[in-house]
Amino acid sequence: GSGIQYLHENRIIHRDLKPENIVLQDEGGKIVHKIIDLGYAKDLDQGSLCTSFVGTLQYLAPELFENKSYSVTVDYWSFGTMVFECIAGFRPFLHNLQPFTWHEKIRKKDPKHIFASEEMNGEVRFSTHLPQPHSLCGLIVEPMENWLQLMLNWDPQQRGGGLDPETSRPNCFLIMDRILNLKIVHILNMTSAKIVSFLLHPEESLHSLQIRIEFETGISTGNQELLLETGICLDPRKPASQCVIDGVRGWDSYMVYLFDKSKTVYDGPFASRSLSDCVNYIVQDSKIQLPIPQLRKVWAEAVHYVIGLKEDYSRLFQGQRAAMLSLLRYNANLIKMKNNMVSASQQLKAKLEFFHQSIRLDLERYSDQMAYGISSEKMLKAWKEMEEKASQCAQVGDI
């Protein structure tokens, strides 16, 4: 999005945005997305509207099929199509059909429609929602659907949402920035294998987050053990944002593991991933013959299901690893405290032995001089009591 905006700010339309023209480059350990192949790029200084027909057909904006004048909003359509494809695995509008064919069937769609599929009877079904299955967090789905509605608007004048009056930036990029700046924490409840996600409020405290976790999971704040994947417990003195690291990974997949300290065994029930209707249909009757387009759809959903299972078990394994790292850290602290206690105990024993010998010597010397020296029953009684207490302390130390 930043690359597209940069081109437009420099009065250039790319006109051929597609997955093949987005490359990844490692720069100092950070993955950077870059736009390549400006062979079809058009300089807007030649006129604010263009009419040449260029670009890859599957990602072209509708006005290019009609040979109408167009502007930077053609790149918005291509960008929205690519983002939809990244989410769903296929293009938004009748992806199995040739571009000129789907264009005629889609042109009268509602501005908020972002997806269209063809039923078995040939009827086109439109939707304002993203198709299932996908891997987006539930908190992101609605904002992304609203953003796609702006980018996939058939009307080029309305596409992108216009310019923001304060910043003069296209609204679609402002909205995308807000989505990417959301701080979302994913909590894997190890007692049920279920993930619950929370949108963090600015400067929200960890205790506030724990109250929300209690409401969703039923685990009281006092019994919650929240661990990072390194096995480190969350610090109650720091804000809840400590759960989310900077960068894209923190935005969409960083996990915090929740354990119930009141239990030593988790009996479940454990959440399980359900099969989609299409895959379940094939599982029940493995010999059924399906048309190639439907077979591809079932195959894709089956692969998504298997990958999802792998990720589920991987997360549970990582949660177990976090618990083991936490226990090892506790064990190291306990060993350190034990060594300190043994050292202190030995010092105390030495002092106790010295005291015991001193009081015994005092009693002997007192007995020797009682006949002709100072005599005090009260002092003698106090010394004997101290000797008895010292003996008791020595017995406790031996135990």
Rosetta blueprint (number, residue, H / E / L):
1 G L
2 S H
3 G H
4 I H
5 Q H
6 Y H
7 L H
8 H H
9 E H
10 N L
11 R L
12 I E
13 I E
14 H L
15 R L
16 D L
17 L L
18 K L
19 P H
20 E H
21 N H
22 I E
23 V E
24 L E
25 Q E
26 D E
27 E E
28 G L
29 G L
30 K E
31 I E
32 V E
33 H E
34 K E
35 I E
36 I L
37 D L
38 L L
39 G L
40 Y L
41 A L
42 K E
43 D E
44 L H
45 D H
46 Q H
47 G L
48 S L
49 L L
50 C E
51 T L
52 S L
53 F L
54 V L
55 G L
56 T L
57 L H
58 Q H
59 Y H
60 L L
61 A L
62 P H
63 E H
64 L H
65 F H
66 E L
67 N L
68 K L
69 S L
70 Y E
71 S L
72 V L
73 T H
74 V H
75 D H
76 Y H
77 W H
78 S H
79 F H
80 G H
81 T H
82 M H
83 V H
84 F H
85 E H
86 C H
87 I H
88 A H
89 G L
90 F L
91 R L
92 P L
93 F E
94 L L
95 H L
96 N L
97 L L
98 Q L
99 P H
100 F H
101 T H
102 W H
103 H H
104 E H
105 K H
106 I H
107 R L
108 K L
109 K L
110 D L
111 P L
112 K L
113 H L
114 I L
115 F E
116 A E
117 S E
118 E E
119 E L
120 M L
121 N L
122 G L
123 E L
124 V E
125 R E
126 F E
127 S E
128 T L
129 H L
130 L L
131 P L
132 Q L
133 P L
134 H L
135 S L
136 L L
137 C L
138 G H
139 L H
140 I H
141 V H
142 E H
143 P H
144 M H
145 E H
146 N H
147 W H
148 L H
149 Q H
150 L H
151 M H
152 L L
153 N L
154 W L
155 D L
156 P L
157 Q L
158 Q L
159 R H
160 G H
161 G H
162 G L
163 L E
164 D L
165 P L
166 E L
167 T L
168 S L
169 R L
170 P E
171 N H
172 C H
173 F H
174 L H
175 I H
176 M H
177 D H
178 R H
179 I H
180 L H
181 N L
182 L L
183 K L
184 I E
185 V E
186 H E
187 I E
188 L E
189 N E
190 M L
191 T L
192 S L
193 A L
194 K E
195 I E
196 V E
197 S E
198 F E
199 L E
200 L L
201 H L
202 P L
203 E L
204 E L
205 S E
206 L H
207 H H
208 S H
209 L H
210 Q H
211 I H
212 R H
213 I H
214 E H
215 F H
216 E H
217 T H
218 G L
219 I L
220 S L
221 T H
222 G H
223 N H
224 Q E
225 E E
226 L E
227 L E
228 L L
229 E L
230 T L
231 G L
232 I L
233 C E
234 L L
235 D L
236 P L
237 R L
238 K L
239 P E
240 A H
241 S H
242 Q H
243 C H
244 V L
245 I L
246 D L
247 G L
248 V H
249 R H
250 G H
251 W H
252 D H
253 S L
254 Y L
255 M E
256 V E
257 Y E
258 L E
259 F E
260 D E
261 K L
262 S L
263 K L
264 T L
265 V L
266 Y L
267 D L
268 G L
269 P L
270 F L
271 A L
272 S L
273 R L
274 S L
275 L L
276 S L
277 D H
278 C H
279 V H
280 N H
281 Y H
282 I H
283 V H
284 Q H
285 D L
286 S L
287 K L
288 I L
289 Q L
290 L L
291 P L
292 I H
293 P H
294 Q H
295 L H
296 R H
297 K H
298 V H
299 W H
300 A H
301 E H
302 A H
303 V H
304 H H
305 Y H
306 V H
307 I H
308 G H
309 L H
310 K H
311 E H
312 D H
313 Y H
314 S H
315 R H
316 L H
317 F H
318 Q H
319 G H
320 Q H
321 R H
322 A H
323 A H
324 M H
325 L H
326 S H
327 L H
328 L H
329 R H
330 Y H
331 N H
332 A H
333 N H
334 L H
335 I H
336 K H
337 M H
338 K H
339 N H
340 N H
341 M H
342 V H
343 S H
344 A H
345 S H
346 Q H
347 Q H
348 L H
349 K H
350 A H
351 K H
352 L H
353 E H
354 F H
355 F H
356 H H
357 Q H
358 S H
359 I H
360 R H
361 L H
362 D H
363 L H
364 E H
365 R H
366 Y H
367 S H
368 D H
369 Q H
370 M L
371 A L
372 Y L
373 G L
374 I L
375 S L
376 S L
377 E H
378 K H
379 M H
380 L H
381 K H
382 A H
383 W H
384 K H
385 E H
386 M H
387 E H
388 E H
389 K H
390 A H
391 S H
392 Q H
393 C H
394 A H
395 Q H
396 V H
397 G H
398 D H
399 I L
